[in-house]
Each structure stands twice: as C-alpha cells, then as structure tokens.
Amino acid sequence: MALVFRSERRVAECALVAIGHGNETRARPVHVYWRSLLLGCPLFLLAHVHPSGRTAPLEADLRYTCRIREASSLPSVEVVDRLILVRRSFRSLRESISLRLGSPGWAVQTPGPESTDP
C-alpha cells in the first residue's frame, strides 16, 4: 500500500501497489512509484502488513526498502517512510534503519572509495 502526498503533505491517494502471498511481496520499484508520478505528487509512504503480528523488520524488509530508496533517485519523488503494520501496532522502517546504523534519517549507504565527500 502507498499513501501518496501532495507537496503540502496532504494525502492525495491511498494506492494498492502489490498483493503479497505467503511471506513475501515482490513489487517492482516502477509499480511503487507510478501513482506518485501519475498524480504529480512528490511524496509517498509505503506500508505493509506482517501477518506474524511482529513489527520487527526482517532482513528482506530492509533490503527491499533500500532498493526502493535507491530507485528514488527520481528528482521529483521522495519516499517519506515505510511502515510495518500489525493488528494493534506499527513500526517505522525509517526509524529502524536509523537506529540500526546509528545515523539519522535514511542513511543506508556508505560512500564508496570514489567519493570525494569529507
């Protein structure tokens, strides 16, 4: 599921981007971004359900989130967060990734040797 936001952070649409089976969903980044691009909305939030009832992100959740973020090099669209939903709770992957890497925000990549950043 994706919540697509207008620039003033008002929800423009709630879109179903994939239906999972078993314990995984394989939505390609193009399917995730298409509603934001079609509607001209610069922000979106992804959410998915963990049927297990546990909000802890799986390695597959983190890998997929990084893959979606890498695909967000589009100049006009930003992933705000990805939520894991369970019956009475949720978890923000944005916060989980930050805590896991000990850095603020979505810092999921480290600069390569070719980087000239200080």
ZATIPA-962786 format. One record per residue: chain; residue in one letter; x, y, z of N, C-alpha, C in turn. Coordinates in steps of 0.1 Angstrom, whole numbers. Last residue first. Layout:
ATOM cadena residuo   npx   npy   npz  capx  capy  capz   cpx   cpy   cpz
ATOM      A       A     X     Y     Z     X     Y     Z     X     Y     Z
...
END
This chain:
ATOM cadena residuo   npx   npy   npz  capx  capy  capz   cpx   cpy   cpz
ATOM      A       P   340   150    23   349   149    35   344   140    46
ATOM      A       D   336   133    -8   329   140     4   339   139    15
ATOM      A       T   343   119   -29   352   130   -25   347   138   -14
ATOM      A       S   342    84   -37   336    96   -31   346   106   -27
ATOM      A       E   354    61   -44   355    72   -54   349    85   -49
ATOM      A       P   348    43   -24   362    49   -24   363    60   -34
ATOM      A       G   314    52   -13   324    43   -19   338    50   -20
ATOM      A       P   296    60    16   303    64     4   314    54     0
ATOM      A       T   270    37    25   282    44    29   289    48    16
ATOM      A       Q   235    39    29   246    36    21   259    43    27
ATOM      A       V   214    48    44   215    33    42   227    30    34
ATOM      A       A   201    71    62   215    68    58   217    53    56
ATOM      A       W   176    84    67   177    72    58   191    68    54
ATOM      A       G   180    97   100   173    96    87   175    83    80
ATOM      A       P   212    94   116   199   100   114   193    97   100
ATOM      A       S   227    63   127   228    76   120   214    81   118
ATOM      A       G   229    37   134   235    47   143   236    60   136
ATOM      A       L   218    17   121   230    22   115   236    33   124
ATOM      A       R   195    12   137   204     1   133   217     6   129
ATOM      A       L   182    37   137   187    31   150   198    20   147
ATOM      A       S   176    40   110   185    50   117   191    44   129
ATOM      A       I   159    18   106   172    19    98   181    29   105
ATOM      A       S   138    25   123   146    13   125   159    13   118
ATOM      A       E   128    49   111   134    49   125   143    37   127
ATOM      A       R   120    38    87   129    50    87   136    51   101
ATOM      A       L   102    20    94   115    15    90   125    26    89
ATOM      A       S    81    21   122    87    29   111   100    23   107
ATOM      A       R    55    -1   130    69     3   132    73    10   119
ATOM      A       F    25    -6   149    32    -4   137    46     0   140
ATOM      A       S    -5   -23   162     8   -15   163    14   -13   150
ATOM      A       R   -24   -42   162   -26   -31   171   -13   -22   172
ATOM      A       R   -17   -60   139   -30   -57   144   -32   -45   152
ATOM      A       V     8   -42   121     3   -54   127   -10   -50   133
ATOM      A       L    29   -28    95    16   -28   103    13   -42   108
ATOM      A       I    56   -10    89    52   -24    91    40   -23   100
ATOM      A       L    62    17    66    57    12    79    54    -3    78
ATOM      A       R    85    39    54    79    26    51    75    20    65
ATOM      A       D    86    73    43    88    63    53    82    50    47
ATOM      A       V    88    89    20    88    96    33    91    85    44
ATOM      A       V   105    90    -9    99    81     0   100    87    14
ATOM      A       E    99   115   -34   107   111   -22    99   101   -14
ATOM      A       V   103   127   -67    96   119   -58   105   114   -46
ATOM      A       S   117   141   -86   105   147   -81    98   139   -71
ATOM      A       P   141   129   -96   142   142   -90   129   147   -83
ATOM      A       L   148    96   -86   139   104   -94   139   118   -88
ATOM      A       S   159    79   -69   168    90   -74   160    99   -84
ATOM      A       S   146    58   -59   140    71   -57   150    82   -61
ATOM      A       A   160    35   -59   152    38   -71   147    52   -70
ATOM      A       E   169    35   -33   179    37   -44   172    41   -57
ATOM      A       R   144    29   -20   151    42   -18   161    45   -29
ATOM      A       I   140     3   -29   131    13   -32   137    27   -31
ATOM      A       R   163    -9   -16   161   -10   -31   151     1   -36
ATOM      A       C   157    -5    10   169     1     4   168     2   -11
ATOM      A       T   135   -21    12   134    -7    15   146     1     9
ATOM      A       Y   146   -46     7   136   -40    -2   135   -25     0
ATOM      A       R   162   -49    30   168   -49    16   159   -42     6
ATOM      A       L   143   -48    51   154   -37    50   160   -37    36
ATOM      A       D   128   -70    45   122   -57    46   132   -46    44
ATOM      A       A   147   -91    47   141   -88    34   134   -74    34
ATOM      A       E   152   -90    74   163   -86    65   157   -83    52
ATOM      A       L   122   -76    90   131   -87    85   142   -82    76
ATOM      A       P   115   -55   117   117   -57   103   126   -69   100
ATOM      A       A    90   -62   142   104   -62   139   107   -64   124
ATOM      A       T    64   -66   147    67   -54   140    82   -53   136
ATOM      A       R    44   -94   145    56   -88   149    60   -76   141
ATOM      A       G    23  -107   133    20   -99   144    32   -92   150
ATOM      A       S    25  -121   110    30  -128   122    27  -120   134
ATOM      A       P    18  -105    89     8  -114    94    12  -121   107
ATOM      A       H    26   -74    85    33   -86    89    22   -95    96
ATOM      A       V    18   -52    58    13   -60    69    23   -71    72
ATOM      A       H    31   -21    48    28   -34    45    25   -41    58
ATOM      A       A    35    11    31    31     3    43    28   -11    39
ATOM      A       L    51    41    21    48    27    19    44    20    32
ATOM      A       L    45    73    11    48    65    23    43    50    19
ATOM      A       F    57   100    -9    48    88    -7    54    80     5
ATOM      A       L    57   131   -27    60   123   -15    51   111   -15
ATOM      A       P    49   146   -49    63   145   -47    67   135   -35
ATOM      A       C    26   139   -75    28   141   -61    43   138   -57
ATOM      A       G    15   135  -100    24   146   -98    26   149   -84
ATOM      A       L     2   112  -106    -6   123   -99     2   135   -97
ATOM      A       L    22    97  -117    10    99  -125     2   111  -119
ATOM      A       L    41    95   -96    44   102  -109    32   106  -116
ATOM      A       S    26    81   -77    31    94   -74    34   102   -87
ATOM      A       R    21    57   -92    10    66   -88    14    80   -84
ATOM      A       W    47    46   -96    39    51  -107    27    60  -103
ATOM      A       Y    63    35   -76    64    49   -79    53    55   -89
ATOM      A       V    57     8   -76    56    16   -63    56    31   -66
ATOM      A       H    63    -1  -101    49    -2   -96    47     6   -83
ATOM      A       V    91     4  -101    82    11  -111    67    10  -106
ATOM      A       P   101   -15   -82   100    -1   -79    91     7   -89
ATOM      A       R    79   -44   -80    90   -37   -87    89   -22   -83
ATOM      A       A    71   -64   -54    66   -52   -62    78   -45   -67
ATOM      A       R    67   -91   -40    77   -86   -50    71   -75   -59
ATOM      A       T    63  -102    -8    57   -95   -19    68   -89   -28
ATOM      A       E    60  -130    14    67  -120     7    58  -114    -4
ATOM      A       N    49  -152    27    56  -143    35    64  -132    27
ATOM      A       G    20  -158     9    30  -164    18    36  -153    27
ATOM      A       H    19  -129   -11    14  -142    -8    25  -149     0
ATOM      A       G     7   -94   -15    17  -105   -12    10  -119   -11
ATOM      A       I     1   -71   -40    -6   -81   -31     4   -92   -28
ATOM      A       A     8   -37   -45    11   -51   -46     3   -59   -36
ATOM      A       V    -3   -12   -43     7   -13   -53    12   -28   -54
ATOM      A       L   -31     7   -37   -26    -7   -36   -16    -9   -47
ATOM      A       A   -30    40   -25   -30    31   -36   -25    17   -32
ATOM      A       C   -46    67   -16   -41    55    -9   -42    45   -20
ATOM      A       E   -39   102   -23   -45    89   -27   -38    78   -18
ATOM      A       A   -32   125   -11   -39   126   -24   -46   113   -27
ATOM      A       V   -28   139    20   -29   126    13   -38   129     0
ATOM      A       R    -6   166    23   -20   161    24   -21   149    15
ATOM      A       R    18   179    21    17   167    30     3   164    33
ATOM      A       E    20   198     1    16   203    14    13   192    24
ATOM      A       S    24   182   -21    35   189   -15    32   195    -2
ATOM      A       R     5   152   -16     8   164   -23    19   171   -16
ATOM      A       F    13   117   -13    11   130    -7    13   141   -17
ATOM      A       V     0    85   -11     7    95   -20     3   108   -15
ATOM      A       L     7    55     4     0    68     6     7    78    -2
ATOM      A       A     5    22    -7    12    35    -8     3    47    -5
ATOM      A       M     8   -12     0     0     0     0     9    12     0
END
